[in-house]
Structure formats: C-alpha cells, structure tokens
Amino acid sequence: MARAFWRVQGTAWEPDPDPVAQRRLVEAFLAAARGGDLDGLLAVLDPDVVLRADSGGTFPGGVRTLRGARAVAGQAATFRRMATASVTRHALVNGTAGLVNTIDGRLISIMSFTVAGDRIVAIDILSDPDRLARLDLAGLEP
C-alpha cells in the first residue's frame, strides 16, 4: 500500500531493505512514543511521513490518514497511551519492521513501518477488531 501511494504522489524512494536499520528506527519510535517525546518522534519521522490507521467504522471510510511529521508526531499522547498500556512485540509485517500490540493477551493493533533514507516514511496501523479477529498469530513469540 505504501509503495502505491508514493508512486501516485510521484515521490521516488526505495524502502530500506536492511532489517537492522528498520528495527533501529522502530525502536527509536517506540522509545519516543513511550516517553511522549515529541522531538524524538520528529527525529525519526520523514517530513512527508504518511500514517494510515484502519480502525474499522471509527472513521468515515474506515481509514484515517495523516500526512507530515508534525501531524503524525502530534499524536504523541495517543502513541504514549498505547505504548504504555499494551504489550508490544516486534514482528515482520508485510516484509517490513512492525509491532504487534496486545492488552491482556487480546490483539489490539498491528503496526508496520516503511523506512527509507534513515527515516520512517510510512506507518500503517490496523486496529479494526473484525479484521484483527481473522488473523492467525499463533507463531508469534511471547
């Protein structure tokens, strides 16, 4: 989904194929989120980052889209609340670094991060309960 968006927008970037670099940026994002660190979030987000959140019927059309580092980092309070309330596990999501978040063993969201040029250029969040219920995460390590 992120590649198609960037092709439509005419932006030429290639996702970083290095899983270590991807995970390093996701770790920095998570640390900033847990600390409510706006500057830390801005440091890892590309200025033109796109965040897409699919929470089902919560938003018109089901997907909320934010564009730009300031708009995404402006969600710091939400990121902090989720990062401190949930158990977060690293995962490979659609071939990129991601996070699987649970509360009391119940899956609440899956996040995937697209990294390019040492910055996070896209974040996709799936928190639609109906779609999450259809996922099999049996192989996920505790």
Beta strands, then each sheet from edge to edge (+ up, - down):
strand 1: 45-54
strand 2: 63-67
strand 3: 87-93
strand 4: 96-103
strand 5: 106-116
strand 6: 119-126
sheet 1: 2+ 1- 6- 5+ 4- 3+
end
